[in-house]
């Protein structure tokens, strides 16, 4: 019997941790609050979790009485992008991340999600696992997976990987960042993709912002969907 433990982190400006949401998911046919005992149910082939994330704090203004209100003249914008997570992913399984945005909370009710039969054009970020490891060097150039990173003794791979368009690079520049980032204990690994001239991540975060179509990013309301296969 197994489950999945996540920590969904809301980060501002790519580095400031604004909030952390712990998530524990067990795909099962029986609704339970905690992991069911052995033999309690039949496990499904997939499980889905959704979390609504609002960015209204980005457009708040302070009031004289110490309260806050929406500033109708704010020039602050929202850029949905990175998700950091902590998950055990056995060989042969995967995790999909999707995001949907709207101008209002009610608008999230019209979100559409990836479906291989009816909505195969919907973009998603897929995290899969292959093989065991002791460090990141053992997760490079894996056939069918590419370059990944080592976590919890297993190689994990993100498709499509995050492209740092704000970090140009060359084969000899050595300017791509590697190491700890922020205050949440996350460690990043990047390399220079000379075909596009930018740094590309071989580790977390999963960049869900790149899956949004033109005009979908910048909205203040979002719904994150995590699918476990």
VENQUICOR-V988394 format. One record per helix or strand. SS is the DSSP state (H for helix, E for strand). FROM is the first residue (numbers start at 0). TO is the last residue. Records with the same first field share a line. If there is no record, write none. Layout:
BEGIN
SS = FROM-TO / FROM-TO
END
This chain:
BEGIN
E = 3-11 / 15-24 / 46-53 / 59-61 / 67-69 / 81-82 / 93-101 / 114-114 / 118-118 / 124-131 / 141-141 / 145-145 / 148-150 / 153-158 / 162-167 / 178-180 / 185-187 / 189-192 / 197-200 / 205-206 / 220-227
H = 55-58 / 105-109 / 135-138 / 207-210
END
